[in-house]
Amino acid sequence: MNDEYIQLLEKHNIDYSNASNLTDKQIVEEYRNCDIVNFCSTHEGFGMPIIEAQATGRLVVTSRISPMKEVAGDGAYLVNPYDVSSIRNAYIEIISDAKLRQNLIEKGLKNIKKYQVNNITKQHLHLYQQILQ
């Protein structure tokens, strides 16, 4: 994070952390130490943090744009990443609704199954078989 962002966070008394060069084990621990993963990106190649967060049973707030919405499936709260009030409202709703939180976590855990190695392998095999026919 650059100095400008750090100054803004401190000015508004926002508790934050910023870690880099983490091992896989440390990454998992970072997910486990949080309540909500905020991934309101406006441009991604895939969106691996969504899957990683869901795999650790964490709530995900992410962008209602591709590829995030497809990667997240029904297991995330989708927001307009260009609209602060959309993101803010997501947090208000998630914090105040225990049933919503549990539903998103359960759907996230279900969503990650489609990204497991054996499922991806089957999809590739099926594709190759179609090409060869």
LUMLO-659170 format. One record per residue (C-alpha): residue number from 1; residue in one letter; x, y, z. Coordinates in steps of 0.1 Angstrom, whole numbers, plus 2048, in hexadecimal, padded with zeros to 3 digits. Example, Ala and Ser with C-alpha at 12.3 -4.5 7.8 and 13.67 -1.06 7.14 Angstrom:
2
NODE   n res  px  py  pz
NODE   1   A 87B 7D3 84E
NODE   2   S 889 7F5 847
//
This chain:
133
NODE   n res  px  py  pz
NODE   1   M 800 800 800
NODE   2   N 80D 822 7F8
NODE   3   D 810 83E 812
NODE   4   E 7F1 850 806
NODE   5   Y 7DB 831 80E
NODE   6   I 7EB 82C 830
NODE   7   Q 7E6 851 839
NODE   8   L 7C1 84E 82F
NODE   9   L 7BC 82F 844
NODE  10   E 7CC 83E 862
NODE  11   K 7BA 85F 85D
NODE  12   H 798 84D 85F
NODE  13   N 7A4 836 87B
NODE  14   I 79F 816 866
NODE  15   D 7AF 7F7 874
NODE  16   Y 7C1 7E5 858
NODE  17   S 7DD 7CE 850
NODE  18   N 7F2 7CA 831
NODE  19   A 808 7AB 82E
NODE  20   S 81E 7A0 810
NODE  21   N 835 784 807
NODE  22   L 821 76B 81B
NODE  23   T 825 745 81B
NODE  24   D 807 730 812
NODE  25   K 802 728 837
NODE  26   Q 804 74D 840
NODE  27   I 7EA 755 825
NODE  28   V 7D2 73C 834
NODE  29   E 7D7 74A 856
NODE  30   E 7D0 76E 849
NODE  31   Y 7AE 761 83C
NODE  32   R 7A7 750 85D
NODE  33   N 7AE 76F 870
NODE  34   C 795 784 85E
NODE  35   D 76F 786 85E
NODE  36   I 768 793 83B
NODE  37   V 77E 792 81C
NODE  38   N 778 7B2 808
NODE  39   F 782 7AC 7E4
NODE  40   C 770 7C8 7D2
NODE  41   S 788 7C7 7B4
NODE  42   T 781 7D8 793
NODE  43   H 798 7C2 77F
NODE  44   E 7A4 79E 784
NODE  45   G 7B0 782 770
NODE  46   F 79E 768 786
NODE  47   G 798 773 7AA
NODE  48   M 7AA 758 7BE
NODE  49   P 7A5 76B 7E0
NODE  50   I 780 764 7DC
NODE  51   I 786 73E 7DB
NODE  52   E 7A0 73F 7F6
NODE  53   A 789 752 80D
NODE  54   Q 76B 73C 807
NODE  55   A 781 71D 80D
NODE  56   T 78A 72A 830
NODE  57   G 765 731 837
NODE  58   R 767 757 835
NODE  59   L 74E 76F 829
NODE  60   V 756 780 808
NODE  61   V 74C 7A2 7FB
NODE  62   T 755 7A4 7D7
NODE  63   S 74D 7B6 7B6
NODE  64   R 72E 7B1 7A3
NODE  65   I 743 7AF 783
NODE  66   S 756 794 770
NODE  67   P 768 77F 779
NODE  68   M 761 784 79E
NODE  69   K 73C 77D 79C
NODE  70   E 741 75D 78A
NODE  71   V 75D 751 7A0
NODE  72   A 749 759 7C0
NODE  73   G 72A 748 7B5
NODE  74   D 70E 74D 7CF
NODE  75   G 728 74C 7EB
NODE  76   A 730 771 7ED
NODE  77   Y 71F 793 7F2
NODE  78   L 722 7A5 7D0
NODE  79   V 726 7CA 7CF
NODE  80   N 72C 7E6 7B6
NODE  81   P 752 7EB 7BB
NODE  82   Y 74F 80F 7AE
NODE  83   D 735 819 7C8
NODE  84   V 740 81D 7ED
NODE  85   S 71C 81C 7F9
NODE  86   S 717 7FA 7E9
NODE  87   I 735 7ED 7FC
NODE  88   R 72B 7FE 81C
NODE  89   N 708 7F0 819
NODE  90   A 716 7CD 814
NODE  91   Y 729 7D0 835
NODE  92   I 70B 7DD 847
NODE  93   E 6F5 7C1 83B
NODE  94   I 70F 7A6 841
NODE  95   I 716 7B2 864
NODE  96   S 6F2 7B5 86E
NODE  97   D 6E4 795 85F
NODE  98   A 6F2 774 86E
NODE  99   K 6DD 75F 857
NODE 100   L 6EB 770 838
NODE 101   R 70F 76B 846
NODE 102   Q 709 746 84B
NODE 103   N 6F8 742 829
NODE 104   L 715 753 817
NODE 105   I 72F 73E 829
NODE 106   E 71C 71E 821
NODE 107   K 718 727 7FD
NODE 108   G 73D 731 7FB
NODE 109   L 748 70F 808
NODE 110   K 731 6FF 7EE
NODE 111   N 73F 715 7D3
NODE 112   I 763 70B 7D8
NODE 113   K 75B 6E7 7CF
NODE 114   K 75A 6F0 7AA
NODE 115   Y 77E 6FC 7AD
NODE 116   Q 78C 6DD 7BD
NODE 117   V 7A7 6CC 7A9
NODE 118   N 793 6AC 7A1
NODE 119   N 776 6C1 793
NODE 120   I 78D 6D7 77E
NODE 121   T 79F 6B7 771
NODE 122   K 77D 6A8 767
NODE 123   Q 774 6C7 754
NODE 124   H 795 6C8 741
NODE 125   L 792 6A3 739
NODE 126   H 76E 6A8 72C
NODE 127   L 77A 6C5 717
NODE 128   Y 796 6B1 708
NODE 129   Q 77F 695 700
NODE 130   Q 767 6AC 6EE
NODE 131   I 784 6BB 6DA
NODE 132   L 790 698 6D0
NODE 133   Q 76D 68C 6C4
//
